Amino acid sequence: MNLVIDQTGFSVAIPSFPKRIISLVPSQTELLHDLGLDDRVVGITKFCIHPNEWFQNKARVGGTKTVNIEKVQQLQPDLIIANKEENTKEDIELLRKEFNVWTSDIRTLEDALKMIVSVGEITGTEDRALELQLTIDNSFKNLKIGPEVNVLYLVWSNPWMCAGSSTFIHDLIAKCGWNNLGTEFDGRYPQLTDAQIAQSDPDIILLSSEPFPFKEQHIHQLKMISPGSRIIEVDGELFSWYGSRLLQTVRYLNELNAAWAKEW
């Protein structure tokens, strides 16, 4: 066993070569696949949709915030990979009583890059993890700084919720050169009233494709609330997944910036 400190500061005893891994986080599940851990991952959540072959064939242990402890026990993992934000404190603490739980805490791109390397270290895939980390890091050197537009990134409706400060989404928004109006409110994911959105008067309202399925009715509502704002639906995975999907993020953000540069 190796004693490892996870990103929450918790000491975890991990086998030198874990063979039965459960991932409780969609973006980290995809990372495990890209690290070549197919045969060693025995369980995922119902939201771990990438890669599709894992989603179709791996055992599912509930949702990210509704982990089925009994199913986890049946799978007898020697390593569980969790996340402070996506999983509940109660589930993590309960699982720690029986299993080795390594928990990430991602608020910045730098946190994500450290996580990728750490997961490689604890799973014995250091070389591939370092390769991914370097490729992603280099790709962000090619991120184009866009026009200084005021954006509001919405993740939920009824109530409206946005990405605020100390979130991974905010860090990407800031790296693009945009002003995240969500930081003007308290909390990491503030709840907003119609009046608060109207008063913020964002240049652009970004509607994330996840976790909430925004529809035309929500776009219509927002047009009534803030008629001066452009409303754009964006790929939430490329704004909030902090694993190997980051390989695709810079291309996507540069495309958004290029389109907006023509208007501001």
C-alpha angles and dihedrals in degrees: 000000000000120000108225132179111224126210092272092056094254120141112234127188106218129182113247088241111021111204102180110051128174120195120203096183125072097214092047091047089058089048091054089053092051089049088060098249098137099131094041099053108085102169142030138167127264088253095057093102097158124107096029094212090059092045089053099042113024121091112260122222100193128271131324091259097028104052114180100228093191092057090049089052091051091054093050097209122198090204133027120191114206140162130230095226103036098045126052123254089232094056093046093049092047093050092048089064090067109016145040104261120187110193128197126207111200123185102138140031088253090057089051093051091050090049092054091053092044093051088050090052096050094046098044095248098110097138095054091043092053090049091053092045093051094046093050093045091051092047091058089057085069095053109126117224107234135206115300096254126163109242135184114200110205122199101170145024131214089052104026109232128187139190108264135179125319093030129122089235091056091051091055091046090052092047088056090056095247124135111240107215089192089079089068089073131066120263138029093273106021122198112232135201123219088253093054092052091048092049092049088056096195120203088221133018111204116206111203118221088224152082089004121043101228114201139188091276090061092048089051091049092051092048088056093046097046109016093174093059127094111227117213129179111220137188104264093196091062091050100043112022106098101187130077091319084081085081086078100038103086094052089052095046091047090053090053092047093048091052093048094046089068090060104039 
